[in-house]
Every structure is written in structure tokens, then in C-alpha cells.
Amino acid sequence: MSPQLLEVNNLKVYHGTRTVPVRAVDGVSFAVKQGEILGLAGESGCGKSTLATGILKIITPPTYIAGGEVLFRGKNLLTMSEKEIRSIRWRHIALLPQASMNALNPVMKIHSQIKDGMRAHKVENPEGKSENYIEMLLRSVALSPRVAKDYACELSGGMRQRAIIAMALAVRPDLIIADEPTSALDVVVQRGVLEMLVDSKEKLGSSVLLISHDIAIISEVADRLAIIYAGKIIEIQKIIDIFDEPLHPYTQGLIASVPSLQKKRIPKSIPGLPPDLRNPPAGCRFYPRCQHAKDVCRKEEPELEEIEPGKYVACYSSS
């Protein structure tokens, strides 16, 4: 088995309010293996983006980390000083934020931003001249070398997305956290972005945490899939197994909501709404929407347990 590159243990990230906090990420645990693509799927508002920023401590009040640990190569990022973790961000763990198309500096040209990132993290240029290296990077993400002399406002949304990926690849990170990297892109560009993430895994040896609400997108490239609901991880399986035999009723609902040409089924929605994370249900957070709920589901919160090798689920109904 591949060694764990990133381990998240019982991580809690809350949004402070005037009354009780919003438990956006509430005791999440999972691991990303060396050289794998782990997908993280869930509907809007389930805590996916908060989890991504919490891992790297890129949070500002009233959001705060309420507990847990994030181990990167065995070292806890949450106990590091700001100076220490700044040496990890981008150089070893690159975050492609959900609004990455608008994350470029509007007054710097693309080549200057790529050089700036390399200079800040003291990354050696393997191609000798930086211009040649930047040209190679842009070509690798299907952009013309001429884009290097452009400002962000001169690029389309898809081009900006790929430019951000080129900036990340320039420092050859160990882990790429891609938060909704294909949202608001047409299907052709979506495919290209996914291929770039796969290339980063195969050519650079980078691991990828691919976050999306679109389970079909993740299924194209991921090795394993983790499902998050209302701030909790409720299932983790290999991508092949989870589509063949989803264990949690919520996962079953997500898969049933995706159109399928092969099975020619009519997509079905999941009834009800997610819970208020200021006051979540006492037991399983999905039980108000679950057709298989038992009495114990209303009283006791299920733990994420390994029921078979590589298969994790937090559900009383599936046991």
C-alpha cells in the first residue's frame, strides 16, 4: 500500500456567529495516499471548500479551527507557525481555490506571476532559461506561449483556470488541492483540466485532492472517492467499488441523481434539505432524508468504520 502523504484526523472548522457556531467541518478524518487522486464529493454547503482552506489554515475570523490535526508527511500543519506553514503552502501543497479564475493578480503579466511563485519558494528552473520553462508549462496546459505576456483580464475564464494550474505545476508540488476546478467551464475545457491533473500525477508524481459537487466529473479520474455530508465524511471507497455498490443511502442518492446512458435510468433527486449546521440532528445527520432510517439513527451518531478492506462507511442501515 502507498504511504500516506496527508492525514486529516478529526478536523473541526467552525464559522463563528453571534449565537452558536456553524459546524461546517465537524470531525472529518481521511487520508491522501502518495501518488493517488482522491475525490471529495458532496452537495453545495456541505463543507468542501471550508475543509480545503482549513487544511492549510487559510482561514480568517469568524472562522476558526476548533480541533483535530492535519499531518503532512507526519508533521502537524495546524501546530506550525505562520512562517513554517508558508514554506509548505504552494511549494508542497498547492491550493487551486474555487474562484481560481479570479485569483490572478490583475496588474502582473502571467509570466511574472509564475516567476514570482518560483522565486518565493526557491524552485530551481530545470530548463535553464525561465522563458523556456514557462513556455513549456503553458504548452503543457494547452495554452499558447503568447499568453505569458498577457494580463488576466485578457484571458477567458478557461484560460485563466489553466494559467493557475501552470503556476502550481511550476513549483512541482507534492499535493494539489483542486476545489471545483471545472466549475463554470465548458465540457471541452473541463476534459482538458482533468487531463492536466492526471498528468501531474503521472509525470510529476503529485497527489491530488479533487473537490467537486459533480460526482460524474470525479469518477473520470479519481482512484478513490470520499463522500461528505453536512460537515461529515460518511463513506470512502475505491471509485470502481463505490459506483458498483454504494454503501451509504446518501451516496446511493447522489449516484441515482446522475444521468446514465448505459443504464438508461431516469435521474432521481434526494428529498428534503440538508440540516442547519448550527443545530444539526442528534443522531445521523442524514436520517431526516433517509428512507432506511432506524430508531438508532435518530439517537446515536454513526462512526466512520472500515467494514471491509478499503471500504469505510458511517451508517447503521448499511451494516
Buried (B, 14 or more C-beta within 10 A) or exposed (E): EEEBBBBBBEBBBBBEEEEEBBBBBBBBBBBBBBBBBBBBBBBEBBBBBBBBBBBBBEBEEEBBBBEBBBBBBEEEBBEBEEEEBBEBBBBBBBBBBBEBBEBBEEEBBBBBBBBEBBEEBEBEBEEEEBBEBBBBBBEBBBBEBEBBEBBBEEBEBBBBBBBBBBBBBBBBBBBBBBBBBBBEBEEEBBBBBBBBBBBBBEEBEBBBBBBBBBBBBBBBBBBBBBBBBBBBBBBBBBBEBBBEEBBBBBBBBBBBBBEEEEEEEEEEEBEEEBBEBEEBBEBBBBBBBBEBBBEEBEEEBBEBEEEEEEBBBBBBBBE
